[in-house]
Every structure is written in C-alpha cells, then in structure tokens.
C-alpha cells in the first residue's frame, strides 16, 4: 500500500534563504585576538624557561586574525623563541606539544623560512625535522 504523498510538512524549509545572493561569510572579529604577550615571553626567555615561552607564543598565536602587523610581530617573537633553543632541547620541546599546537609551530617555521636571518635557517631546519617527525 502506498503512503499519502500529499503531505506538505517536509516543505517548511525556506530554500530562498540559502540563495547565493544572500550568502555572507562568517565574520571573524579581531577583537578577541591579541597575540602573544611580548613582556611575558621576554621574561620567560630571560629565566631560561624556553619551553614555557614557546607554549605561550603558540597558545596566543593570531591564527584567525586578518591584521598583518599583528601576525608579523608574533612571527618575530616566535622566531626569537625558536632561535633561543639549543639543538639538544628541541626534541623535548616538540614532544611536549599536542597536535594542533604542532600545526601552529609548523606555520611559524615555514614563515621563518620566508624571512631568513643569519644562522636561522639551520636552526629552523632542525625544528622542521623534529616537528615533522
């Protein structure tokens, strides 16, 4: 036996609301994104607490921000932290990070390759090797 096909309860969705003409991207506000606290990171680096400085930089990374000046400032701070590590400390630092944080770290490493300074490329290659593994 067939079902009643005259039932119109399924037609309650307004398909016009999903038109391409009315589509808007989700707006990401930069009000929430501050970036890493430079004074805090500098304090941690001066106390030789490099892993804590690294976690602070990565936890407050302005990933969703569209403010390029904030991103550049965060990159310079992250590179300062990455270059403060000794080669034998890098492996322990990478092992202490979770997967999403490693993704952010890898973004900083690749951006660091775009802006090389004297001696930074070898250190960044070591970071890349340990992070990729």
Buried (B, 14 or more C-beta within 10 A) or exposed (E): EEEEEEEEEEEEEEEEEEEEEEEEEEEEEEEEBEBBBBEBBBBBBEEEBBBBBBBBBBEBBBEEBEEEEBBEBBBEBBBBBBBBBEEEEBBEBBEEBEEEBBEBBBBBBEBBEEEEEEEBEEBBEBBBEBBEE
